[in-house]
Amino acid sequence: MNSSLNAARRARELAELGSLTVDVLVVGLGATGTGVALDAASRGLSVAAIDAHDLAFGTSRWSSKLIHGGLRYLASGQVGVAMESAVERGILMTTTAPHLIRAERFVLPLYGGARARTVMLGYRLGDLLRTAARTPRRVLPRPSRLSAGQARALIPALREDGLSGALSSWDGRAVDDARLVVAIARTAAAHGARIITRCRALELSGKGARVRDELTGAESTIDARVVINAAGVWAAQLSPSIRLRPSRGTHLVLSPGTLGDLKAGMHVPLGGNRFALVLPQADGRVYVGLTDEPVDGPVPDVPEPPEADIAFLLGVLNSVLGEAVTRDRVAGAYAGLRPLLDGGAGRTADLSRRHAVITDDNDVITIVGGKLTTYRRMAQDAVDAACPQAPRSRTARLPLVGAPVGAATGAVRAPQRLVERYGVEATAVQDLMGQDPALAETVALGVTKAEVVWAARHEGALDTGDVLDRRTRIGLVAEDREAAYRVVDDLVAQTGVSDA
């Protein structure tokens, strides 16, 4: 079936739901919700999946983009969670999304009394997890010790004074977490799932939902045999018996060139088993994160990073730099809320990242907890619980839209930047430029007009915000967003969206 998502398909499929009873209704279209839709649809079940906003509108677009092997969980004794992370990382990197997930090298600089032996032991245990998960060495190289000179060659901004060397490790990272969600959603659509954005669930029961089309205001009912609540930090609003303790993770977005010519990411110790992350981006920006602060009160649609978080992260980063990064080099910042199960008293940083499948008094099944890396396993467990008679999950062997099958993406004849974001579909995006040379013009940060058109025709972008904030990441920096807004707005308005 066609994987393209667009306005015409949305309208048609939403209208069809008025006369159908689907096997599974999924609420929430982040990584977990789209994962549930794909898992259920690929088992042959009829699926409707809705979200009040857009694909990857919530937590899924605010991550560190790290697809990690669970080393932190191993250090805290959560062996099962650590192993699950390592297995899921391997599946993403080798089978389901090798075009969107790549290996990233991280350097941990050693100063003063740094616990080099202890940390290296942890890295080696992490490498054993990689082996146990059957992820090939060619995908994730082994950890190693670096000299001070080797460390500064990779990260020139490091402070020389007191630098005794560094440790090198490798992990997985997403080119763009929101694009991963789009790929999952489109793959679900290719298996027949109805993916409906701008459709708000007003009330849930085990037999369906009362919903409102946020584009027209019209209310209707979607009937279903089972309902799975995958609304993340908003899950408790739809199933009040669920108790969550959201935690805020803030990231900085540094202007291009701020840390010089970065050739690797960086781990900066925070104490205990925690590290801050420094992640260079293909567009020259650098992400620095992340905090773990409890959040009380109503859950906002878009969390705001407080100045205290920004100051904290700058302080951590500057502790290992030769020249301090000042506040004016922070081009932007973003914050996401983790949907952690309430574990009682204590820090949110200490709460388990294990996911849970819970059935409430209304027979609504809720999937909460977990993390981006393990979205596929979370989805599998949710569908297993909701539909115990269904065929077994297929998603561990099911490549996402754009993934190469039988060949590496290096064989795709298109610019590397497009290949890293679209995989084998990069040639189709490139063809748009051949059909209309004006579409080869860039909008901002290397994003072309052709990508804007592609987002509206095939990736479910319904408005300018969808393109700027989720199909591309131009919107992370306010100035970039403002500069690109009019061009993108005109393109979205002019794009003839068909259900072809």
Beta strands, then each sheet from edge to edge (+ up, - down):
strand 1: 21-27
strand 2: 47-50
strand 3: 66-67
strand 4: 101-111
strand 5: 144-146
strand 6: 163-174
strand 7: 194-196
strand 8: 199-205
strand 9: 208-213
strand 10: 219-229
strand 11: 247-254
strand 12: 265-271
strand 13: 274-280
strand 14: 286-289
strand 15: 293-294
strand 16: 330-338
strand 17: 356-359
strand 18: 365-368
strand 19: 442-444
strand 20: 447-448
sheet 1: 7+ 2+ 1+ 10+ 9- 8+
sheet 2: 7+ 2+ 1+ 10+ 18+ 17-
sheet 3: 3+ 6- 4+ 12+ 13- 14+ 11- 15+
sheet 4: 3+ 6- 5+
sheet 5: 3+ 6- 4+ 12+ 13- 14+ 11- 16+
sheet 6: 19+ 20-
end
